[in-house]
């Protein structure tokens, strides 16, 4: 299963400028998701990170993993997030940033489900650029009413 940007946008609670998933390339409910994020030089974070040498902030890579994990959670449970609900980050374990990501590059975000309950999930996420690992870690999420 793959998904267009419009399909992704309908599932996620985030809006511009914080949508970090452009396309879903592969999705196997209950197992994994593979998503794509094109990094462009006109994204707002590059105004300050860093003005003379733009580098994708690590927190945005974590956000991309989280958004992909949210899509995987929704498609696995077959229950969307109600109007006042969102998947919120509860834990980050063993997160490592191994190489920088620059404007003009494409991030491939892969998330594998480790454990899931009806209201929470533990995942392992990887961000690669040109088949080189840029970030990796385990994250925990829970469904929360905002």
C-alpha positions as CSV (number, residue, x, y, z in Angstrom):
1,X,0.0,0.0,0.0
2,X,1.3,3.5,-0.8
3,X,-0.3,6.9,-0.1
4,X,-0.2,10.3,-1.8
5,X,0.5,13.6,0.0
6,X,-3.2,14.4,0.1
7,X,-4.0,11.0,1.7
8,X,-1.1,11.6,4.3
9,X,-2.4,15.1,5.0
10,X,-5.9,13.8,5.7
11,X,-4.5,11.4,8.4
12,X,-2.1,13.6,10.2
13,X,-3.0,16.3,12.7
14,X,0.1,18.4,11.8
15,X,-0.2,21.2,9.3
16,X,2.2,23.5,7.4
17,X,5.1,23.9,8.2
18,X,5.3,20.7,10.2
19,X,4.2,18.0,7.8
20,X,7.3,15.8,7.6
21,X,5.9,13.0,5.3
22,X,5.4,13.7,1.6
23,X,4.6,10.2,0.5
24,X,4.1,6.7,1.9
25,X,6.0,4.3,-0.3
26,X,5.1,1.1,1.5
27,X,2.8,0.2,4.4
28,X,2.2,-3.2,5.9
29,X,-0.3,-2.7,8.8
30,X,0.9,-4.3,12.0
31,X,4.5,-4.4,10.7
32,X,6.1,-1.4,9.0
33,X,5.9,1.8,7.0
34,X,8.3,3.4,4.6
35,X,7.8,7.1,3.8
36,X,9.6,9.8,1.9
37,X,10.3,13.5,2.9
38,X,11.9,15.8,0.3
39,X,14.0,18.3,2.1
40,X,13.9,21.7,0.4
41,X,15.9,24.8,1.0
42,X,12.8,27.1,1.4
43,X,11.6,25.3,4.6
44,X,11.1,27.6,7.5
45,X,13.5,25.8,9.9
46,X,16.5,26.7,7.7
47,X,16.0,30.4,8.5
48,X,17.7,29.7,11.9
49,X,19.3,26.2,11.6
50,X,21.6,27.5,10.3
51,X,21.3,30.7,8.1
52,X,24.8,30.2,6.5
53,X,24.9,26.4,6.4
54,X,21.4,24.8,6.4
55,X,21.1,21.4,8.2
56,X,17.9,19.6,8.9
57,X,17.4,19.7,12.7
58,X,17.5,16.3,14.4
59,X,14.1,17.1,16.1
60,X,12.5,17.2,12.6
61,X,13.9,13.8,11.8
62,X,12.3,12.5,15.0
63,X,9.1,14.2,13.9
64,X,9.2,12.5,10.6
65,X,9.6,9.1,12.3
66,X,6.7,10.1,14.6
67,X,4.4,11.1,11.8
68,X,5.1,7.9,9.9
69,X,4.5,5.9,13.1
70,X,1.1,7.7,13.5
71,X,0.1,6.7,10.0
72,X,1.2,3.1,10.7
73,X,-0.8,3.1,14.0
74,X,-4.0,4.4,12.4
75,X,-3.8,1.9,9.5
76,X,-3.0,-1.0,11.9
77,X,-5.8,-0.3,14.4
78,X,-8.3,0.7,11.6
79,X,-9.4,3.5,13.9
80,X,-8.7,7.0,13.0
81,X,-7.9,9.7,15.5
82,X,-11.0,11.5,16.7
83,X,-11.2,15.3,16.4
84,X,-9.5,16.0,19.7
85,X,-7.1,13.1,19.7
86,X,-3.5,12.8,18.5
87,X,-0.6,10.4,18.8
88,X,1.9,12.0,21.2
89,X,5.5,11.2,21.8
90,X,6.0,9.7,25.2
91,X,9.6,8.3,25.0
92,X,12.7,8.5,23.0
93,X,15.3,5.7,23.5
94,X,18.7,5.3,22.0
95,X,18.2,8.1,19.4
96,X,21.4,8.6,17.4
97,X,22.1,11.2,14.7
98,X,24.8,9.8,12.4
99,X,25.0,12.1,9.4
100,X,23.6,15.5,8.5
101,X,20.7,16.0,6.1
102,X,20.8,19.0,3.8
103,X,18.3,20.8,1.6
104,X,18.1,19.0,-1.8
105,X,18.2,15.6,-0.2
106,X,15.5,13.0,0.2
107,X,14.9,11.4,3.6
108,X,13.6,7.8,3.5
109,X,11.8,7.2,6.8
110,X,11.3,3.5,7.9
111,X,9.4,2.6,11.0
112,X,9.0,-0.9,12.3
113,X,6.4,-1.8,14.9
114,X,8.0,-3.4,18.0
115,X,4.9,-3.5,20.2
116,X,1.4,-2.1,20.0
117,X,-1.6,-1.9,22.2
118,X,-5.0,-0.2,21.3
119,X,-3.8,3.1,22.7
120,X,0.0,3.0,22.5
121,X,2.9,1.9,20.3
122,X,6.7,1.3,20.6
123,X,8.5,1.6,17.3
124,X,12.0,1.6,15.9
125,X,12.7,4.2,13.3
126,X,15.5,4.9,10.8
127,X,16.1,7.9,8.5
128,X,18.4,7.3,5.5
129,X,19.6,9.6,2.7
130,X,21.2,8.0,-0.3
131,X,21.1,4.6,1.5
132,X,23.3,6.1,4.3
133,X,21.8,6.0,7.8
134,X,21.2,9.6,9.1
135,X,19.3,8.8,12.3
136,X,18.0,5.8,14.3
137,X,16.2,5.2,17.5
138,X,13.2,3.7,19.4
139,X,10.2,5.9,20.2
140,X,7.1,5.4,22.3
141,X,3.7,7.0,21.4
142,X,0.3,7.1,23.1
143,X,-3.2,8.2,21.9
144,X,-4.1,11.3,23.8
145,X,-7.0,13.6,23.9
146,X,-5.8,17.2,23.4
